[in-house]
Amino acid sequence: MIALDEDNLICDFAETYGIYDIYRFPPDYIATLAIGLRNNSRVKMKLCGMNIDLNTLLLARICDATALNVYAKSKDAQRGRNRPKSTVEALTTVKTDAETARKFRSGDDFLKEWNRL
């Protein structure tokens, strides 16, 4: 876990056990405490590849289902417009640099935008 994310592990130990210097203790003791961290601790969530905890994800899913149920009974649903956006999708979608990057056709276009900003 130290190799995965040392900073998050130190934060979790400080929050959970009040240990601020994990290197003062024997490695087997630190390993035992690391296993005992709660499942929604920073380092365990990173280990599982999650960016939000399961309870938040379940609540977002309930929110989406409720919004969709209300929407289904509206006039907008009959016309097929204004469908509610998914909270789960908003929480779990990670934008890459390529998606947020802006493209310019020429250096002049870039300079115009640069000056505008």
C-alpha positions in Angstrom: 0.0 0.0 0.0 2.9 2.3 0.6 4.1 1.8 -2.9 0.6 2.5 -4.3 0.1 5.8 -2.5 2.2 6.7 0.5 0.4 10.1 1.2 -3.1 8.6 1.3 -1.9 5.8 3.5 -0.3 8.3 6.0 -3.6 10.3 5.9 -5.6 7.2 6.6 -3.3 6.2 9.5 -3.5 9.7 11.0 -7.3 9.8 10.7 -7.9 6.2 11.9 -5.2 5.5 14.4 -3.6 8.8 15.2 -0.3 7.6 13.8 1.6 10.4 11.9 4.9 8.6 11.4 4.4 5.1 10.1 8.1 4.5 9.8 8.5 4.5 13.6 6.7 1.1 13.8 7.7 -2.3 12.6 6.5 -3.1 9.1 4.5 -6.1 10.2 2.6 -4.0 12.7 1.9 -1.3 10.0 0.8 -4.1 7.6 -1.7 -5.4 10.2 -3.1 -1.9 10.8 -3.3 -1.3 7.0 -5.5 -4.4 6.6 -7.7 -3.1 9.3 -8.5 0.2 7.6 -12.1 0.6 6.6 -13.2 -0.2 3.1 -13.8 3.5 2.2 -10.4 4.6 3.3 -8.4 6.6 0.8 -5.8 4.0 0.1 -8.3 1.0 -0.1 -10.5 2.9 -2.5 -7.5 3.7 -4.7 -6.5 0.0 -4.5 -9.9 -0.9 -5.8 -9.9 1.8 -8.5 -12.8 3.7 -7.0 -13.0 7.5 -6.8 -16.1 7.6 -4.7 -17.3 5.3 -2.0 -20.0 2.7 -2.5 -22.6 4.5 -0.3 -22.4 7.6 -2.3 -22.7 5.6 -5.5 -25.8 3.8 -4.2 -27.4 7.1 -3.2 -26.6 8.6 -6.6 -28.3 5.6 -8.2 -31.4 6.0 -6.0 -31.4 9.7 -7.0 -31.3 8.8 -10.7 -34.0 6.2 -10.4 -36.3 8.7 -8.6 -35.6 11.4 -11.1 -36.3 9.0 -14.0 -39.6 7.9 -12.3 -40.8 11.4 -11.9 -39.7 12.3 -15.4 -41.6 9.3 -16.9 -44.8 10.8 -15.7 -44.2 14.2 -17.2 -45.2 15.8 -20.5 -41.6 16.1 -21.4 -41.2 12.3 -21.3 -44.2 12.0 -23.6 -42.4 14.3 -26.1 -39.0 12.7 -25.5 -37.2 15.8 -24.3 -35.4 17.2 -21.1 -34.5 13.8 -19.8 -32.7 14.2 -16.4 -29.0 13.8 -16.4 -27.5 10.9 -14.6 -25.9 11.7 -11.2 -24.0 8.4 -11.3 -22.5 9.2 -14.7 -21.5 12.7 -13.5 -19.7 11.2 -10.5 -18.0 8.3 -12.3 -17.0 9.9 -15.6 -13.4 11.1 -15.7 -12.6 13.6 -18.4 -9.2 13.1 -20.0 -6.9 15.9 -21.1 -7.8 15.1 -24.7 -11.5 15.8 -24.0 -10.8 19.1 -22.2 -8.1 20.3 -24.6 -8.9 23.0 -27.1 -7.8 22.7 -30.7 -6.8 25.6 -33.0 -6.4 25.6 -36.8 -3.5 28.0 -36.8 -1.2 29.9 -34.6 -3.2 33.1 -35.3 -6.4 31.4 -34.0 -4.5 30.5 -30.8 -3.2 34.0 -30.4 -6.7 35.5 -30.8 -8.1 33.2 -28.1 -5.1 33.9 -25.9 -5.6 37.6 -26.2 -9.4 37.2 -25.6 -8.7 35.4 -22.3 
